[in-house]
Amino acid sequence: MNRKRNLWRELEEGFGGGTRFRILLYLALHPDDTYTKYGLVKATGVRTTSVGEHLKTLVEMGWIKEYPFTPKTYQINVEHEIVKHFLEFLEKISRLNR
């Protein structure tokens, strides 16, 4: 039972509010690409400071990867177990739209 509660807590933290979900969704829909903070700001419409805060959380959780280039770039971590399921979910949902 404790694992279930920890899983729900992790999902809640990972998806966060609408802005974190928007960033995560954008990265998930473009899994082969890397983006700078500025690129994510332009793509999602989220404020620069918010993008930085959300990226920090998602990197700490292992849901996205941070590459130490100048400037840093970010990419969805397709190897993370929860992210894998999230990507599968998005694939199934996209079939409804066909």
KOLBADREN-923157 format. One record per atom (N, C-alpha, C): x, y, z. Coordinates in steps of 0.02 Angstrom, whole numbers, plus 32768, in hexadecimal, padded with zeros to 4 digits. Atoms other than C-alpha are relative to their C-alpha. Example, Ala and Ser with C-alpha at 12.3 -4.5 7.8 and 13.67 -1.06 7.14 Angstrom:
802D7FC58000/82677F1F8186/802D803C8000/7FD67FC57FFD/82AC7FCB8165/7FD980378025/
! end
This chain:
80297FC48000/800080008000/802B803F8000/7FD57FC67FFC/808E80788028/801D80127FBC/7FE67FF38044/80D780637F78/7FCD80247FD6/80347FDE8026/803080977F2E/7FFC804A8013/80027FBA7FEA/802C81347F97/803C80277FE7/7FC47FDF801A/80DF815D7F66/7FFB800C7FB5/80097FF98048/80B481417EAF/7FD1803B7FF2/802E7FC9800B/801F81B77EB9/802080438012/7FDD7FC27FEC/808982387F13/803180157FC9/7FD07FF18036/810E822B7E8B/7FDC80197FC2/80267FE9803A/808C823C7E02/7FE68047800A/80187FBD7FF1/804182D47E57/803880337FFB/7FC77FD38002/80EC83237E6B/801980097FB8/7FE77FFE8044/812182F87DBA/7FD380267FD1/802E7FDD802C/808583357D63/7FF280478018/80087FBD7FE4/807183C87DDA/7FC380237FE4/80367FD8801C/800484547D9F/80017FFE7FB4/80077FFF8048/7FD5847B7CED/804080137FDB/7FC37FEB8023/807A84D07CC3/80347FC97FFE/7FCF80378001/80E8843D7CF6/7FE97FCB7FD0/801A8032802E/807683C87C98/800B80167FB7/7FF67FE68044/808284387BFE/80487FF57FE9/7FB9800A8010/8141842F7C03/800D7FB67FF4/7FF680498006/814083727C1F/7FE07FE57FC0/80248017803C/80C083577B95/802680147FC1/7FDB7FEA803B/812483BF7B19/803D7FD47FF4/7FC5802B8006/81C2835C7B3D/7FED7FB97FEC/801780448010/816182B87B35/7FEB7FF97FB7/801680028046/811982E47A8B/803A80087FCF/7FC47FF88028/81CA83077A4C/803B7FDC8021/7FCF80247FD7/8230827D7A9F/80477FFD7FE3/7FBE8004801E/82C182807A24/802580438000/7FE47FBD8003/82E0833B7A36/801680188045/7FEB7FDF7FC3/833B83A27AB9/7FEF804A7FF9/80147FBB8000/830884517AEC/802380278037/7FE87FD37FCC/835284E37B49/7FC4801B8027/80377FE07FDB/82EC853F7BCD/7FDB80317FD2/801F7FCF802D/82CF85C87B4D/7FD47FDE7FCC/802880258031/8292854A7ACD/7FBF7FE7801E/803C80187FDF/821785037B4A/7FD1803A8011/80297FC47FF4/81DC85B27B79/7FDA80127FC0/80207FEF8040/81B985D77AC1/7FCC7FCC7FEB/802D80368015/8167852D7AA2/7FC27FF9802B/8038800C7FD2/80F885287B3C/7FDD803F8017/801E7FC27FE9/80D785DF7B64/80058009804B/7FF77FFC7FB8/810C85C27C19/80378032800F/7FCD7FCE7FED/816F864D7C71/80447FDF800C/7FBC801A7FF9/822C86367C75/800F7FE68046/7FF180167FBC/8237862D7D33/7FDA7FC08011/8028803D7FF3/81AC85AB7D3A/801E7FC47FDE/7FE180388025/81FF85407CB5/803C7FE78027/7FC580147FDA/82A085407D1A/7FEF7FD8803E/801580237FC3/8248850B7DBA/7FE57FBB7FF0/801E80408013/81E684817D64/80357FD07FE5/7FCA802B801A/827F84407D07/80297FE48039/7FD880177FC7/82DF84367DAB/7FDE7FC48022/802680367FE0/825683CB7DF9/80007FC17FD5/80038039802D/8246835A7D61/80447FDE7FF8/7FBC801C8004/830383427D55/800E7FD98040/7FF480217FC0/830D83177E0F/7FDA7FBE8004/8028803E8000/828382957DF6/80197FCD7FCD/7FE7802C8034/82DF824C7D60/7FD17FFA7FC5/803080038037/824C826C7CEC/801B801F7FC0/7FDF7FE3803A/82B482D87C7A/804B8001800D/7FB77FFE7FFB/836E82DD7C54/801780487FF4/7FE17FBF8009/83D983787C62/80467FF57FE4/7FBE8005801F/846F83887BEF/8028803F800F/7FD97FC77FE8/84FD83F97C2C/8021802B7FCA/7FE67FD48034/8513845D7B8D/7FF780488015/800C7FB97FF2/8518851A7B89/7FD9801C7FC5/802880097FC3/8489853B7B93/7FEB7FB78008/801680447FF1/8448849E7BE7/7FC57FEE7FD3/803980188027/83CF84347B82/7FDE7FC88026/802B80307FDB/834383C17BBB/7FDC7FD37FCF/802280328029/82F283247B78/7FDB7FD0802D/802780317FD9/826D82AB7BB6/802B7FC2800A/7FDA803D7FF1/82BA82117C09/7FD57FC47FF1/802A80378017/826A81847BA6/80107FBF8024/7FED803D7FDC/82C281047C15/7FE17FFD8046/801F7FFF7FBD/826881387CB6/7FBE7FDA7FFD/803B802C8001/81DF80BB7CE3/7FBE80277FFB/803E7FDA8002/8156813B7D03/7FFA80257FBD/80017FDD803F/8185819F7C69/7FED7FD07FC7/801280328033/817A81007BFF/7FB57FF67FFE/8048800A7FFD/80C880E57C3A/7FDB803E7FE9/801E7FC28016/809F819C7C1D/800280057FB4/7FFB7FFF8049/80DE818F7B6A/7FD17FCE7FE0/803080328019/807880F07B4F/7FB9801B8004/80427FE27FF8/7FDF814A7B93/7FF380347FCA/80087FCD8034/7FFB81DC7B1B/7FF57FE07FBC/800880238040/800C81627A8A/7FB87FE57FFA/8044801C8002/7F67810D7AB8/7FCC80387FF8/802E7FC88005/7F0F81B47ACD/8000801D7FB9/7FFC7FE38043/7F4E81F27A25/7FDA7FD57FCC/8026802B802D/7EFB815B79D2/7FB680127FFF/80467FEC7FFD/7E52819D7A0A/7FF180387FCF/80087FC6802A/7E6E8234799D/80087FEF7FB6/7FF580158046/7E8B81CF78FD/7FBF7FF07FDF/
! end
